[in-house]
Amino acid sequence: MFTGIIQDTAQVVKIHKQKNFQTHTIRLSHELTQGLTLGASVAHNGCCLTVTHIEQQLVSFDLMQETLNVTNLGLLIEGDYVNIERAAKFGDEIGGHAMSGHIMATARVCAVKISENNHQVWFSVPSQLMKYIFAKGYIGIDGISLTIGEVKGASFNVNLIPETLHRTNLKNRTVNDVINIEIDPQTQAIVDTVERVMAAKQKD
């Protein structure tokens, strides 16, 4: 489980591509490598990956084709930065909201509006996900737990505080960038349950 509170950004220093398979090596801070072991879970842009090799601060992860298809990790090139969060431990403070690290889809940045005291980003998402997106609800964007602002048609926005911009790669996102989306699991469960109940009543 993850909390959506990004601990750092890490640079992708090497990508080894094979058929339907890639290995990414990132450079983690000294703090984030403390106690890290093979098999541990680390979220990259919100996608849960398993540690396969550790060489001091260089840590490697394997990505299957499904991961490359569903997330934005297949678009990375060497030198890019990803948002990093290590898996939560029992007793950790949940500063954001509970997240699984399973990306449902990708979305595109459709507008970035910057004013003196606000940094607002709009995203367009696949229409089938819009039933789970509500104003003031939670959403995971590249692994960041954020509160949804406005919802219009097949798009929504978030408003970013300076701390979020400082800690994450969202500060560098521009129009047409692809980002990972994880819908709040509690919202999904409620919406899907209501749909099943309504469908059952219509059959009666």
NUFI-742602 format. One record per atom (N, C-alpha, C): atom name; chain; residue number from 1; y, x, z. Coordinates in steps of 0.05 Angstrom, whole numbers, always signed. Last residue first. Layout:
NUFI-742602
SITE  atome  chaine  num  Y  X  Z
SITE  CA  A  NUM  Y  X  Z
...
***
This chain:
NUFI-742602
SITE  atome  chaine  num  Y  X  Z
SITE  N  A  204  -129  -716  -237
SITE  CA  A  204  -139  -739  -221
SITE  C  A  204  -130  -766  -232
SITE  N  A  203  -101  -680  -266
SITE  CA  A  203  -128  -687  -276
SITE  C  A  203  -138  -712  -261
SITE  N  A  202  -56  -672  -237
SITE  CA  A  202  -52  -684  -263
SITE  C  A  202  -79  -693  -274
SITE  N  A  201  -76  -644  -193
SITE  CA  A  201  -66  -671  -189
SITE  C  A  201  -63  -686  -216
SITE  N  A  200  -87  -594  -216
SITE  CA  A  200  -109  -611  -206
SITE  C  A  200  -101  -640  -202
SITE  N  A  199  -35  -577  -228
SITE  CA  A  199  -54  -581  -250
SITE  C  A  199  -77  -599  -241
SITE  N  A  198  -15  -571  -176
SITE  CA  A  198  -3  -591  -195
SITE  C  A  198  -22  -597  -218
SITE  N  A  197  -49  -530  -157
SITE  CA  A  197  -48  -556  -144
SITE  C  A  197  -37  -578  -163
SITE  N  A  196  -35  -488  -192
SITE  CA  A  196  -63  -499  -192
SITE  C  A  196  -64  -526  -179
SITE  N  A  195  +20  -482  -181
SITE  CA  A  195  +12  -489  -208
SITE  C  A  195  -17  -501  -208
SITE  N  A  194  +16  -466  -127
SITE  CA  A  194  +30  -491  -134
SITE  C  A  194  +21  -500  -161
SITE  N  A  193  -9  -416  -135
SITE  CA  A  193  -22  -437  -119
SITE  C  A  193  -10  -465  -126
SITE  N  A  192  +29  -387  -164
SITE  CA  A  192  +3  -393  -176
SITE  C  A  192  -12  -415  -161
SITE  N  A  191  +71  -385  -126
SITE  CA  A  191  +75  -398  -152
SITE  C  A  191  +48  -406  -165
SITE  N  A  190  +46  -356  -84
SITE  CA  A  190  +57  -383  -80
SITE  C  A  190  +59  -398  -106
SITE  N  A  189  +32  -308  -108
SITE  CA  A  189  +11  -324  -96
SITE  C  A  189  +21  -353  -93
SITE  N  A  188  +82  -288  -124
SITE  CA  A  188  +62  -294  -144
SITE  C  A  188  +41  -313  -133
SITE  N  A  187  +106  -280  -73
SITE  CA  A  187  +117  -299  -92
SITE  C  A  187  +97  -307  -113
SITE  N  A  186  +71  -240  -55
SITE  CA  A  186  +73  -265  -41
SITE  C  A  186  +85  -287  -59
SITE  N  A  185  +80  -197  -92
SITE  CA  A  185  +54  -211  -90
SITE  C  A  185  +54  -237  -76
SITE  N  A  184  +133  -190  -135
SITE  CA  A  184  +127  -193  -107
SITE  C  A  184  +101  -209  -104
SITE  N  A  183  +115  -153  -193
SITE  CA  A  183  +124  -178  -181
SITE  C  A  183  +116  -178  -152
SITE  N  A  182  +135  -93  -218
SITE  CA  A  182  +115  -105  -201
SITE  C  A  182  +127  -130  -187
SITE  N  A  181  +151  -60  -277
SITE  CA  A  181  +156  -84  -260
SITE  C  A  181  +131  -90  -244
SITE  N  A  180  +182  -1  -303
SITE  CA  A  180  +158  -15  -293
SITE  C  A  180  +166  -38  -274
SITE  N  A  179  +225  +2  -361
SITE  CA  A  179  +220  +6  -333
SITE  C  A  179  +195  -10  -325
SITE  N  A  178  +257  +33  -415
SITE  CA  A  178  +234  +17  -406
SITE  C  A  178  +228  +23  -377
SITE  N  A  177  +323  +28  -441
SITE  CA  A  177  +303  +43  -426
SITE  C  A  177  +281  +23  -416
SITE  N  A  176  +362  -4  -463
SITE  CA  A  176  +336  -1  -478
SITE  C  A  176  +316  +16  -464
SITE  N  A  175  +416  +27  -431
SITE  CA  A  175  +406  +4  -446
SITE  C  A  175  +382  +12  -463
SITE  N  A  174  +394  +73  -379
SITE  CA  A  174  +413  +63  -398
SITE  C  A  174  +400  +40  -414
SITE  N  A  173  +388  +106  -316
SITE  CA  A  173  +378  +87  -335
SITE  C  A  173  +400  +76  -353
SITE  N  A  172  +404  +140  -277
SITE  CA  A  172  +404  +151  -304
SITE  C  A  172  +395  +131  -325
SITE  N  A  171  +397  +113  -230
SITE  CA  A  171  +425  +121  -237
SITE  C  A  171  +427  +131  -265
SITE  N  A  170  +343  +108  -222
SITE  CA  A  170  +358  +86  -235
SITE  C  A  170  +386  +93  -243
SITE  N  A  169  +315  +147  -196
SITE  CA  A  169  +323  +153  -224
SITE  C  A  169  +338  +130  -237
SITE  N  A  168  +341  +152  -127
SITE  CA  A  168  +322  +144  -148
SITE  C  A  168  +333  +152  -176
SITE  N  A  167  +379  +165  -89
SITE  CA  A  167  +351  +171  -83
SITE  C  A  167  +332  +168  -107
SITE  N  A  166  +429  +147  -107
SITE  CA  A  166  +425  +176  -100
SITE  C  A  166  +395  +183  -99
SITE  N  A  165  +421  +93  -114
SITE  CA  A  165  +428  +109  -137
SITE  C  A  165  +423  +139  -132
SITE  N  A  164  +413  +79  -60
SITE  CA  A  164  +392  +75  -80
SITE  C  A  164  +397  +92  -105
SITE  N  A  163  +464  +92  -39
SITE  CA  A  163  +440  +105  -30
SITE  C  A  163  +417  +103  -49
SITE  N  A  162  +500  +56  -66
SITE  CA  A  162  +501  +85  -71
SITE  C  A  162  +475  +100  -62
SITE  N  A  161  +463  -3  -88
SITE  CA  A  161  +481  +11  -69
SITE  C  A  161  +480  +41  -75
SITE  N  A  160  +461  -45  -143
SITE  CA  A  160  +451  -21  -131
SITE  C  A  160  +472  -8  -112
SITE  N  A  159  +437  -107  -160
SITE  CA  A  159  +461  -93  -153
SITE  C  A  159  +453  -69  -135
SITE  N  A  158  +402  -133  -216
SITE  CA  A  158  +401  -123  -189
SITE  C  A  158  +428  -108  -185
SITE  N  A  157  +387  -191  -258
SITE  CA  A  157  +401  -166  -251
SITE  C  A  157  +395  -158  -222
SITE  N  A  156  +348  -217  -313
SITE  CA  A  156  +358  -218  -286
SITE  C  A  156  +372  -191  -280
SITE  N  A  155  +324  -259  -367
SITE  CA  A  155  +335  -234  -356
SITE  C  A  155  +345  -238  -327
SITE  N  A  154  +314  -304  -397
SITE  CA  A  154  +292  -285  -393
SITE  C  A  154  +303  -258  -383
SITE  N  A  153  +362  -342  -364
SITE  CA  A  153  +343  -342  -386
SITE  C  A  153  +319  -324  -380
SITE  N  A  152  +384  -306  -311
SITE  CA  A  152  +393  -321  -334
SITE  C  A  152  +373  -319  -357
SITE  N  A  151  +395  -294  -244
SITE  CA  A  151  +374  -299  -264
SITE  C  A  151  +385  -316  -286
SITE  N  A  150  +426  -246  -200
SITE  CA  A  150  +427  -269  -217
SITE  C  A  150  +403  -270  -236
SITE  N  A  149  +389  -208  -162
SITE  CA  A  149  +415  -220  -161
SITE  C  A  149  +415  -246  -176
SITE  N  A  148  +333  -189  -123
SITE  CA  A  148  +343  -200  -148
SITE  C  A  148  +370  -213  -144
SITE  N  A  147  +327  -130  -87
SITE  CA  A  147  +332  -159  -86
SITE  C  A  147  +344  -168  -112
SITE  N  A  146  +274  -81  -91
SITE  CA  A  146  +301  -90  -96
SITE  C  A  146  +303  -121  -93
SITE  N  A  145  +237  -24  -84
SITE  CA  A  145  +240  -51  -73
SITE  C  A  145  +269  -60  -75
SITE  N  A  144  +217  +15  -137
SITE  CA  A  144  +239  +10  -118
SITE  C  A  144  +238  -19  -109
SITE  N  A  143  +181  +23  -178
SITE  CA  A  143  +173  +29  -151
SITE  C  A  143  +193  +24  -130
SITE  N  A  142  +208  +4  -223
SITE  CA  A  142  +201  +32  -222
SITE  C  A  142  +195  +41  -193
SITE  N  A  141  +220  -48  -182
SITE  CA  A  141  +230  -37  -207
SITE  C  A  141  +226  -7  -206
SITE  N  A  140  +195  -105  -153
SITE  CA  A  140  +192  -76  -154
SITE  C  A  140  +200  -66  -181
SITE  N  A  139  +232  -157  -118
SITE  CA  A  139  +218  -147  -142
SITE  C  A  139  +216  -116  -140
SITE  N  A  138  +247  -216  -80
SITE  CA  A  138  +240  -188  -82
SITE  C  A  138  +228  -182  -110
SITE  N  A  137  +302  -263  -90
SITE  CA  A  137  +274  -256  -85
SITE  C  A  137  +270  -226  -88
SITE  N  A  136  +353  -276  -104
SITE  CA  A  136  +348  -268  -77
SITE  C  A  136  +319  -262  -70
SITE  N  A  135  +329  -316  -157
SITE  CA  A  135  +352  -304  -144
SITE  C  A  135  +346  -300  -114
SITE  N  A  134  +262  -302  -179
SITE  CA  A  134  +282  -320  -167
SITE  C  A  134  +305  -304  -155
SITE  N  A  133  +207  -298  -217
SITE  CA  A  133  +232  -284  -212
SITE  C  A  133  +253  -305  -203
SITE  N  A  132  +161  -322  -236
SITE  CA  A  132  +159  -308  -211
SITE  C  A  132  +186  -296  -201
SITE  N  A  131  +173  -341  -286
SITE  CA  A  131  +167  -361  -265
SITE  C  A  131  +164  -348  -237
SITE  N  A  130  +177  -296  -318
SITE  CA  A  130  +201  -307  -308
SITE  C  A  130  +196  -328  -286
SITE  N  A  129  +132  -276  -342
SITE  CA  A  129  +137  -267  -315
SITE  C  A  129  +161  -281  -302
SITE  N  A  128  +131  -294  -394
SITE  CA  A  128  +110  -304  -375
SITE  C  A  128  +115  -296  -347
SITE  N  A  127  +171  -266  -421
SITE  CA  A  127  +176  -294  -412
SITE  C  A  127  +156  -304  -392
SITE  N  A  126  +185  -199  -400
SITE  CA  A  126  +168  -218  -415
SITE  C  A  126  +170  -246  -403
SITE  N  A  125  +256  -187  -388
SITE  CA  A  125  +227  -185  -380
SITE  C  A  125  +211  -204  -398
SITE  N  A  124  +313  -147  -384
SITE  CA  A  124  +299  -169  -398
SITE  C  A  124  +269  -165  -394
SITE  N  A  123  +360  -133  -334
SITE  CA  A  123  +334  -127  -346
SITE  C  A  123  +324  -152  -361
SITE  N  A  122  +421  -101  -313
SITE  CA  A  122  +407  -125  -323
SITE  C  A  122  +381  -117  -337
SITE  N  A  121  +452  -72  -258
SITE  CA  A  121  +435  -68  -281
SITE  C  A  121  +420  -94  -288
SITE  N  A  120  +512  -49  -229
SITE  CA  A  120  +494  -72  -234
SITE  C  A  120  +478  -66  -260
SITE  N  A  119  +545  -22  -180
SITE  CA  A  119  +530  -13  -203
SITE  C  A  119  +508  -34  -208
SITE  N  A  118  +610  -24  -151
SITE  CA  A  118  +584  -37  -156
SITE  C  A  118  +572  -24  -181
SITE  N  A  117  +663  -10  -144
SITE  CA  A  117  +647  -12  -120
SITE  C  A  117  +619  -24  -126
SITE  N  A  116  +684  -3  -196
SITE  CA  A  116  +692  +15  -175
SITE  C  A  116  +673  +14  -151
SITE  N  A  115  +627  -16  -239
SITE  CA  A  115  +654  -20  -231
SITE  C  A  115  +660  -1  -207
SITE  N  A  114  +583  -21  -292
SITE  CA  A  114  +592  -4  -270
SITE  C  A  114  +621  -10  -264
SITE  N  A  113  +528  -49  -318
SITE  CA  A  113  +556  -55  -313
SITE  C  A  113  +564  -40  -288
SITE  N  A  112  +483  -48  -369
SITE  CA  A  112  +490  -33  -345
SITE  C  A  112  +520  -38  -341
SITE  N  A  111  +431  -86  -400
SITE  CA  A  111  +459  -81  -395
SITE  C  A  111  +462  -65  -370
SITE  N  A  110  +377  -84  -407
SITE  CA  A  110  +393  -97  -429
SITE  C  A  110  +423  -94  -424
SITE  N  A  109  +319  -48  -399
SITE  CA  A  109  +347  -50  -390
SITE  C  A  109  +363  -62  -413
SITE  N  A  108  +258  -82  -403
SITE  CA  A  108  +278  -65  -415
SITE  C  A  108  +305  -69  -402
SITE  N  A  107  +194  -77  -370
SITE  CA  A  107  +218  -92  -379
SITE  C  A  107  +237  -72  -391
SITE  N  A  106  +122  -82  -366
SITE  CA  A  106  +147  -67  -368
SITE  C  A  106  +169  -85  -377
SITE  N  A  105  +76  -107  -316
SITE  CA  A  105  +87  -106  -343
SITE  C  A  105  +111  -86  -343
SITE  N  A  104  +52  -97  -267
SITE  CA  A  104  +44  -120  -283
SITE  C  A  104  +53  -119  -312
SITE  N  A  103  +25  -43  -232
SITE  CA  A  103  +46  -52  -250
SITE  C  A  103  +36  -75  -267
SITE  N  A  102  +9  -34  -168
SITE  CA  A  102  -4  -43  -193
SITE  C  A  102  +18  -56  -210
SITE  N  A  101  +28  -23  -119
SITE  CA  A  101  +27  -1  -138
SITE  C  A  101  +14  -8  -164
SITE  N  A  100  +36  -63  -82
SITE  CA  A  100  +8  -53  -86
SITE  C  A  100  +7  -28  -103
SITE  N  A  99  +82  -71  -28
SITE  CA  A  99  +77  -68  -56
SITE  C  A  99  +49  -55  -60
SITE  N  A  98  +122  -104  +19
SITE  CA  A  98  +96  -94  +13
SITE  C  A  98  +91  -94  -18
SITE  N  A  97  +190  -82  +16
SITE  CA  A  97  +171  -103  +18
SITE  C  A  97  +144  -92  +10
SITE  N  A  96  +224  -38  +55
SITE  CA  A  96  +228  -55  +31
SITE  C  A  96  +211  -79  +33
SITE  N  A  95  +209  -16  +103
SITE  CA  A  95  +237  -19  +98
SITE  C  A  95  +243  -36  +74
SITE  N  A  94  +165  -17  +147
SITE  CA  A  94  +166  -29  +120
SITE  C  A  94  +195  -35  +114
SITE  N  A  93  +146  +41  +183
SITE  CA  A  93  +165  +19  +179
SITE  C  A  93  +165  +9  +151
SITE  N  A  92  +76  +52  +197
SITE  CA  A  92  +101  +59  +183
SITE  C  A  92  +120  +35  +182
SITE  N  A  91  +30  +32  +217
SITE  CA  A  91  +50  +38  +236
SITE  C  A  91  +77  +46  +223
SITE  N  A  90  -11  +61  +169
SITE  CA  A  90  -9  +40  +190
SITE  C  A  90  +11  +49  +211
SITE  N  A  89  +26  +89  +115
SITE  CA  A  89  +6  +91  +136
SITE  C  A  89  +10  +68  +155
SITE  N  A  88  +36  +84  +44
SITE  CA  A  88  +44  +79  +71
SITE  C  A  88  +21  +82  +90
SITE  N  A  87  +33  +137  -4
SITE  CA  A  87  +22  +112  +7
SITE  C  A  87  +31  +109  +36
SITE  N  A  86  +96  +165  -27
SITE  CA  A  86  +68  +168  -18
SITE  C  A  86  +59  +142  -5
SITE  N  A  85  +135  +156  -83
SITE  CA  A  85  +130  +146  -56
SITE  C  A  85  +100  +151  -50
SITE  N  A  84  +183  +175  -132
SITE  CA  A  84  +158  +182  -117
SITE  C  A  84  +158  +168  -90
SITE  N  A  83  +205  +167  -198
SITE  CA  A  83  +208  +160  -170
SITE  C  A  83  +181  +164  -155
SITE  N  A  82  +210  +224  -242
SITE  CA  A  82  +198  +198  -234
SITE  C  A  82  +204  +193  -205
SITE  N  A  81  +243  +257  -296
SITE  CA  A  81  +239  +253  -267
SITE  C  A  81  +228  +225  -262
SITE  N  A  80  +225  +302  -350
SITE  CA  A  80  +233  +276  -339
SITE  C  A  80  +228  +275  -309
SITE  N  A  79  +199  +348  -363
SITE  CA  A  79  +227  +350  -355
SITE  C  A  79  +238  +324  -344
SITE  N  A  78  +158  +323  -414
SITE  CA  A  78  +162  +344  -394
SITE  C  A  78  +192  +347  -389
SITE  N  A  77  +164  +251  -419
SITE  CA  A  77  +161  +278  -431
SITE  C  A  77  +166  +298  -409
SITE  N  A  76  +136  +185  -416
SITE  CA  A  76  +148  +208  -404
SITE  C  A  76  +144  +233  -421
SITE  N  A  75  +109  +143  -435
SITE  CA  A  75  +133  +150  -449
SITE  C  A  75  +146  +175  -439
SITE  N  A  74  +69  +131  -400
SITE  CA  A  74  +61  +142  -426
SITE  C  A  74  +85  +151  -443
SITE  N  A  73  +95  +105  -359
SITE  CA  A  73  +87  +133  -355
SITE  C  A  73  +79  +147  -381
SITE  N  A  72  +108  +52  -361
SITE  CA  A  72  +125  +70  -376
SITE  C  A  72  +118  +99  -373
SITE  N  A  71  +45  +14  -369
SITE  CA  A  71  +68  +25  -354
SITE  C  A  71  +86  +42  -372
SITE  N  A  70  +4  -1  -401
SITE  CA  A  70  +17  -21  -386
SITE  C  A  70  +43  -12  -373
SITE  N  A  69  -17  +45  -427
SITE  CA  A  69  -9  +21  -443
SITE  C  A  69  +9  +3  -427
SITE  N  A  68  -29  +81  -387
SITE  CA  A  68  -9  +89  -407
SITE  C  A  68  +1  +65  -423
SITE  N  A  67  -69  +52  -361
SITE  CA  A  67  -44  +58  -347
SITE  C  A  67  -22  +66  -367
SITE  N  A  66  -107  +51  -401
SITE  CA  A  66  -96  +26  -392
SITE  C  A  66  -70  +31  -377
SITE  N  A  65  -121  +106  -406
SITE  CA  A  65  -106  +93  -427
SITE  C  A  65  -94  +66  -419
SITE  N  A  64  -108  +140  -343
SITE  CA  A  64  -125  +128  -363
SITE  C  A  64  -108  +113  -383
SITE  N  A  63  -85  +199  -316
SITE  CA  A  63  -77  +172  -325
SITE  C  A  63  -95  +163  -347
SITE  N  A  62  -88  +242  -260
SITE  CA  A  62  -99  +233  -285
SITE  C  A  62  -91  +204  -291
SITE  N  A  61  -44  +290  -232
SITE  CA  A  61  -54  +263  -231
SITE  C  A  61  -65  +257  -259
SITE  N  A  60  -24  +347  -190
SITE  CA  A  60  -33  +334  -216
SITE  C  A  60  -46  +307  -211
SITE  N  A  59  +29  +384  -164
SITE  CA  A  59  +8  +365  -159
SITE  C  A  59  +2  +350  -185
SITE  N  A  58  +58  +440  -138
SITE  CA  A  58  +50  +428  -163
SITE  C  A  58  +26  +410  -159
SITE  N  A  57  +65  +467  -91
SITE  CA  A  57  +81  +443  -95
SITE  C  A  57  +76  +429  -122
SITE  N  A  56  +0  +489  -88
SITE  CA  A  56  +25  +491  -73
SITE  C  A  56  +42  +466  -78
SITE  N  A  55  -34  +453  -125
SITE  CA  A  55  -29  +481  -125
SITE  C  A  55  -1  +486  -114
SITE  N  A  54  -82  +403  -129
SITE  CA  A  54  -58  +412  -115
SITE  C  A  54  -57  +442  -116
SITE  N  A  53  -108  +348  -165
SITE  CA  A  53  -106  +377  -162
SITE  C  A  53  -80  +384  -147
SITE  N  A  52  -108  +293  -163
SITE  CA  A  52  -132  +306  -173
SITE  C  A  52  -131  +336  -169
SITE  N  A  51  -85  +235  -131
SITE  CA  A  51  -82  +264  -133
SITE  C  A  51  -109  +277  -141
SITE  N  A  50  -76  +175  -167
SITE  CA  A  50  -93  +190  -148
SITE  C  A  50  -89  +220  -153
SITE  N  A  49  -23  +126  -168
SITE  CA  A  49  -40  +146  -181
SITE  C  A  49  -54  +163  -159
SITE  N  A  48  +11  +67  -177
SITE  CA  A  48  -6  +82  -158
SITE  C  A  48  -25  +100  -174
SITE  N  A  47  +76  +62  -199
SITE  CA  A  47  +48  +60  -207
SITE  C  A  47  +31  +78  -190
SITE  N  A  46  +129  +71  -186
SITE  CA  A  46  +116  +47  -176
SITE  C  A  46  +87  +44  -183
SITE  N  A  45  +140  +120  -207
SITE  CA  A  45  +154  +97  -218
SITE  C  A  45  +140  +71  -210
SITE  N  A  44  +82  +135  -177
SITE  CA  A  44  +100  +146  -196
SITE  C  A  44  +114  +123  -210
SITE  N  A  43  +53  +139  -112
SITE  CA  A  43  +65  +121  -133
SITE  C  A  43  +85  +137  -150
SITE  N  A  42  -7  +166  -93
SITE  CA  A  42  +22  +171  -95
SITE  C  A  42  +32  +154  -117
SITE  N  A  41  -63  +174  -52
SITE  CA  A  41  -49  +157  -70
SITE  C  A  41  -19  +163  -69
SITE  N  A  40  -112  +228  -50
SITE  CA  A  40  -91  +212  -38
SITE  C  A  40  -76  +196  -60
SITE  N  A  39  -148  +261  -75
SITE  CA  A  39  -156  +233  -72
SITE  C  A  39  -134  +216  -59
SITE  N  A  38  -131  +318  -37
SITE  CA  A  38  -143  +307  -61
SITE  C  A  38  -152  +279  -56
SITE  N  A  37  -73  +309  +6
SITE  CA  A  37  -100  +318  +0
SITE  C  A  37  -109  +306  -26
SITE  N  A  36  -16  +327  +44
SITE  CA  A  36  -26  +314  +19
SITE  C  A  36  -54  +326  +12
SITE  N  A  35  +7  +352  +86
SITE  CA  A  35  -15  +334  +92
SITE  C  A  35  -26  +321  +68
SITE  N  A  34  +65  +360  +50
SITE  CA  A  34  +54  +363  +76
SITE  C  A  34  +32  +343  +81
SITE  N  A  33  +91  +348  +4
SITE  CA  A  33  +64  +359  +1
SITE  C  A  33  +51  +364  +28
SITE  N  A  32  +141  +329  +19
SITE  CA  A  32  +121  +310  +9
SITE  C  A  32  +94  +321  +4
SITE  N  A  31  +167  +376  +34
SITE  CA  A  31  +162  +355  +54
SITE  C  A  31  +140  +336  +44
SITE  N  A  30  +173  +405  -13
SITE  CA  A  30  +156  +416  +8
SITE  C  A  30  +148  +394  +28
SITE  N  A  29  +171  +360  -70
SITE  CA  A  29  +185  +375  -49
SITE  C  A  29  +165  +385  -28
SITE  N  A  28  +130  +369  -128
SITE  CA  A  28  +138  +354  -105
SITE  C  A  28  +154  +372  -86
SITE  N  A  27  +126  +368  -195
SITE  CA  A  27  +134  +386  -173
SITE  C  A  27  +145  +370  -150
SITE  N  A  26  +68  +344  -231
SITE  CA  A  26  +95  +342  -221
SITE  C  A  26  +100  +362  -199
SITE  N  A  25  +28  +335  -286
SITE  CA  A  25  +33  +352  -263
SITE  C  A  25  +62  +350  -256
SITE  N  A  24  -16  +289  -315
SITE  CA  A  24  +11  +296  -309
SITE  C  A  24  +12  +314  -285
SITE  N  A  23  -62  +281  -365
SITE  CA  A  23  -58  +292  -338
SITE  C  A  23  -29  +300  -335
SITE  N  A  22  -89  +226  -402
SITE  CA  A  22  -68  +246  -398
SITE  C  A  22  -70  +256  -369
SITE  N  A  21  -125  +193  -454
SITE  CA  A  21  -125  +204  -427
SITE  C  A  21  -103  +225  -425
SITE  N  A  20  -141  +184  -507
SITE  CA  A  20  -140  +162  -488
SITE  C  A  20  -138  +170  -459
SITE  N  A  19  -153  +251  -515
SITE  CA  A  19  -158  +225  -527
SITE  C  A  19  -159  +204  -505
SITE  N  A  18  -101  +285  -477
SITE  CA  A  18  -127  +284  -490
SITE  C  A  18  -131  +256  -502
SITE  N  A  17  -46  +324  -456
SITE  CA  A  17  -56  +300  -470
SITE  C  A  17  -83  +305  -482
SITE  N  A  16  -13  +343  -401
SITE  CA  A  16  -36  +352  -418
SITE  C  A  16  -49  +327  -430
SITE  N  A  15  +49  +359  -382
SITE  CA  A  15  +34  +336  -391
SITE  C  A  15  +12  +347  -410
SITE  N  A  14  +89  +386  -330
SITE  CA  A  14  +69  +391  -351
SITE  C  A  14  +54  +365  -357
SITE  N  A  13  +129  +370  -297
SITE  CA  A  13  +131  +397  -307
SITE  C  A  13  +110  +403  -329
SITE  N  A  12  +170  +320  -278
SITE  CA  A  12  +145  +324  -292
SITE  C  A  12  +146  +351  -306
SITE  N  A  11  +202  +322  -215
SITE  CA  A  11  +203  +328  -244
SITE  C  A  11  +174  +332  -254
SITE  N  A  10  +215  +267  -172
SITE  CA  A  10  +200  +292  -177
SITE  C  A  10  +200  +296  -207
SITE  N  A  9  +254  +238  -120
SITE  CA  A  9  +247  +239  -148
SITE  C  A  9  +234  +267  -153
SITE  N  A  8  +233  +207  -58
SITE  CA  A  8  +245  +229  -74
SITE  C  A  8  +241  +223  -103
SITE  N  A  7  +219  +160  -35
SITE  CA  A  7  +223  +183  -18
SITE  C  A  7  +237  +206  -32
SITE  N  A  6  +236  +92  -40
SITE  CA  A  6  +231  +117  -54
SITE  C  A  6  +237  +141  -36
SITE  N  A  5  +206  +39  -16
SITE  CA  A  5  +227  +57  -8
SITE  C  A  5  +221  +84  -19
SITE  N  A  4  +162  +8  -26
SITE  CA  A  4  +184  +6  -44
SITE  C  A  4  +208  +22  -36
SITE  N  A  3  +117  +13  +4
SITE  CA  A  3  +138  -3  +15
SITE  C  A  3  +162  -7  -4
SITE  N  A  2  +46  +7  -12
SITE  CA  A  2  +72  +21  -13
SITE  C  A  2  +94  +2  -3
SITE  N  A  1  -24  +17  +0
SITE  CA  A  1  +0  +0  +0
SITE  C  A  1  +25  +18  +0
***
